[in-house]
Amino acid sequence: MKVFITGATGLVGAHLAVDLLKKGYSVRALRRSSSNLKTIQAVFACYGATALFSRIEWVEGDTTDYYSIEDNLEGVDLVYHAAALISYWPREFALMEKINVEGTANVVNACLHKGIKKLAFVSSAAALGHDVHTRHYTEKTPWKQSTFVTHYGISKYNAEREVWRGAEEGLDVIIVNPVVVIGPGDWTKGSSEIITSIDKGLKFYSDRITGFVDARDVAQATIQLMESDIKNERFVLCAENVVWKDIFAQIANALGKKAPSIKAPEGVLVNLVVLLEKLNRQ
Ligand SMILES: NC(=O)c1ccc[n+]([C@@H]2O[C@H](COP(=O)([O-])OP(=O)(O)OC[C@H]3O[C@@H](n4cnc5c(N)ncnc54)[C@H](OP(=O)(O)O)[C@@H]3O)[C@@H](O)[C@H]2O)c1
């Protein structure tokens, strides 16, 4: 069985690649000409799977280039679409919209065109609706525009709409909505950047609560859903909800560093605090 993975050079895609190879799938993975293989190599090394790494069939392309997807789906049975841009920088919003929405539409259209058996789309909890008072949500909570919604969340919600459109047009799909994903890889980017920030002496914490999930669980749950008869449903992937302060303290403790000790001002997102600290260092 041959699978095609987008985003394999990132945290989630790399975990999908290692698990799929371990299960005996043939893996074809998309990389951009600018892609860095540092994350995926670190992930394979972490699981003692360096030998498996050489079995990946790399193809060059970009999800925003339709034919680089369609051409590379020849002989493929299943597609895992994990490529996305996660950004909170206004200057990247247009690019994020293009990669996340147009890129996903390209993947969906290519899957339909090539008769792919099933598509897994790695969406995000940010693409779910929520109760503005309790901030609780489930897979069924309707989408709602509010001050808690980010441009990233909107782009993932619109990407999901492309996937649901594909389902209406006859493609079998499953969607997973992970909360914050943590795992081995490159800790200088994405959600894992928080580890580097704490290592460098992040001073602020937030007493907000966020869901966290292990990258291994995201990969395994997604593969199980793809191997099941379940289709055209979405699933929140969350291990537990944790207070940021507590997880920061756990990370600091594991790194042998001082835990962040200043509470971030009310209403300031912890992401913003981390970014501000980063800017101060540049
Ligand atoms: N990390 C989280 O906390 C989290 C939480 C919920 C959902 N998610 C979702 O999980 C998925 C994977 O996230 P991640 O944490 O693994 O992100 P990541 O580490 O930043 O990796 C992103 C991946 O997408 C690829 N990519 C970006 N734009 C592309 C394009 N135009 N064409 C082809 N590939 C492109 C990147 O390739 P390059 O190497 O070339 O940059 C990289 O492989 C995303 O869909 C994200 O929305 C992540």
The ligand as an SDF file (V2000), in Angstrom:
LIG
                    3D

 48 52  0  0  0  0  0  0  0  0999 V2000
    1.9840   21.7990   16.0060 N   0  0  0  0  0  0  0  0  0  0  0  0
    0.8100   21.9840   16.5600 C   0  0  0  0  0  0  0  0  0  0  0  0
    0.6940   22.3220   17.7550 O   0  0  0  0  0  0  0  0  0  0  0  0
   -0.4440   21.7300   15.7670 C   0  0  0  0  0  0  0  0  0  0  0  0
   -1.6760   21.7510   16.4530 C   0  0  0  0  0  0  0  0  0  0  0  0
   -2.8460   21.5070   15.7310 C   0  0  0  0  0  0  0  0  0  0  0  0
   -2.7860   21.2570   14.3800 C   0  0  0  0  0  0  0  0  0  0  0  0
   -1.5770   21.2700   13.7350 N   0  0  0  0  0  0  0  0  0  0  0  0
   -1.5900   21.0030   12.2920 C   0  0  0  0  0  0  0  0  0  0  0  0
   -0.7390   19.9030   12.0660 O   0  0  0  0  0  0  0  0  0  0  0  0
   -0.1520   20.0000   10.7780 C   0  0  0  0  0  0  0  0  0  0  0  0
    1.3310   19.8400   10.9040 C   0  0  0  0  0  0  0  0  0  0  0  0
    1.8220   20.8040   11.8240 O   0  0  0  0  0  0  0  0  0  0  0  0
    3.3230   20.7470   12.3360 P   0  0  0  0  0  0  0  0  0  0  0  0
    3.3260   21.1440   13.7640 O   0  0  0  0  0  0  0  0  0  0  0  0
    3.9280   19.4620   11.9200 O   0  0  0  0  0  0  0  0  0  0  0  0
    3.9320   21.9580   11.4920 O   0  0  0  0  0  0  0  0  0  0  0  0
    5.4400   22.2320   11.0600 P   0  0  0  0  0  0  0  0  0  0  0  0
    6.3780   21.4660   11.9170 O   0  0  0  0  0  0  0  0  0  0  0  0
    5.5460   23.7190   10.9850 O   0  0  0  0  0  0  0  0  0  0  0  0
    5.4880   21.6130    9.5900 O   0  0  0  0  0  0  0  0  0  0  0  0
    4.7670   22.1790    8.5440 C   0  0  0  0  0  0  0  0  0  0  0  0
    5.0090   21.3320    7.3310 C   0  0  0  0  0  0  0  0  0  0  0  0
    4.2410   21.8510    6.2340 O   0  0  0  0  0  0  0  0  0  0  0  0
    5.1120   21.9780    5.1180 C   0  0  0  0  0  0  0  0  0  0  0  0
    4.6520   23.0270    4.2280 N   0  0  0  0  0  0  0  0  0  0  0  0
    4.3100   24.2940    4.5430 C   0  0  0  0  0  0  0  0  0  0  0  0
    3.9180   24.9530    3.4300 N   0  0  0  0  0  0  0  0  0  0  0  0
    4.0130   24.0790    2.3930 C   0  0  0  0  0  0  0  0  0  0  0  0
    3.7440   24.1510    1.0160 C   0  0  0  0  0  0  0  0  0  0  0  0
    3.2980   25.2860    0.4420 N   0  0  0  0  0  0  0  0  0  0  0  0
    3.9470   23.0530    0.2600 N   0  0  0  0  0  0  0  0  0  0  0  0
    4.3970   21.9070    0.8160 C   0  0  0  0  0  0  0  0  0  0  0  0
    4.6690   21.7720    2.1070 N   0  0  0  0  0  0  0  0  0  0  0  0
    4.4810   22.8450    2.9060 C   0  0  0  0  0  0  0  0  0  0  0  0
    6.4540   22.3170    5.7350 C   0  0  0  0  0  0  0  0  0  0  0  0
    7.4750   22.1200    4.7740 O   0  0  0  0  0  0  0  0  0  0  0  0
    8.9020   22.8920    4.8560 P   0  0  0  0  0  0  0  0  0  0  0  0
    9.7930   21.9710    5.6190 O   0  0  0  0  0  0  0  0  0  0  0  0
    9.2780   23.0720    3.4480 O   0  0  0  0  0  0  0  0  0  0  0  0
    8.6610   24.2000    5.5840 O   0  0  0  0  0  0  0  0  0  0  0  0
    6.4650   21.3170    6.8720 C   0  0  0  0  0  0  0  0  0  0  0  0
    6.7740   20.0350    6.3960 O   0  0  0  0  0  0  0  0  0  0  0  0
   -0.5710   21.3660   10.2220 C   0  0  0  0  0  0  0  0  0  0  0  0
   -1.6220   21.1720    9.3290 O   0  0  0  0  0  0  0  0  0  0  0  0
   -1.0530   22.1260   11.4460 C   0  0  0  0  0  0  0  0  0  0  0  0
   -2.0470   23.0550   11.0940 O   0  0  0  0  0  0  0  0  0  0  0  0
   -0.4090   21.4780   14.3990 C   0  0  0  0  0  0  0  0  0  0  0  0
  1  2  1  0
  2  3  2  0
  2  4  1  0
  4  5  1  0
  4 48  2  0
  5  6  2  0
  6  7  1  0
  7  8  2  0
  8  9  1  0
  8 48  1  0
  9 10  1  0
  9 46  1  0
 10 11  1  0
 11 12  1  0
 11 44  1  0
 12 13  1  0
 13 14  1  0
 14 15  2  0
 14 16  1  0
 14 17  1  0
 17 18  1  0
 18 19  2  0
 18 20  1  0
 18 21  1  0
 21 22  1  0
 22 23  1  0
 23 24  1  0
 23 42  1  0
 24 25  1  0
 25 26  1  0
 25 36  1  0
 26 27  1  0
 26 35  1  0
 27 28  2  0
 28 29  1  0
 29 30  1  0
 29 35  2  0
 30 31  1  0
 30 32  2  0
 32 33  1  0
 33 34  2  0
 34 35  1  0
 36 37  1  0
 36 42  1  0
 37 38  1  0
 38 39  2  0
 38 40  1  0
 38 41  1  0
 42 43  1  0
 44 45  1  0
 44 46  1  0
 46 47  1  0
M  CHG  2   8   1  16  -1
M  END
$$$$
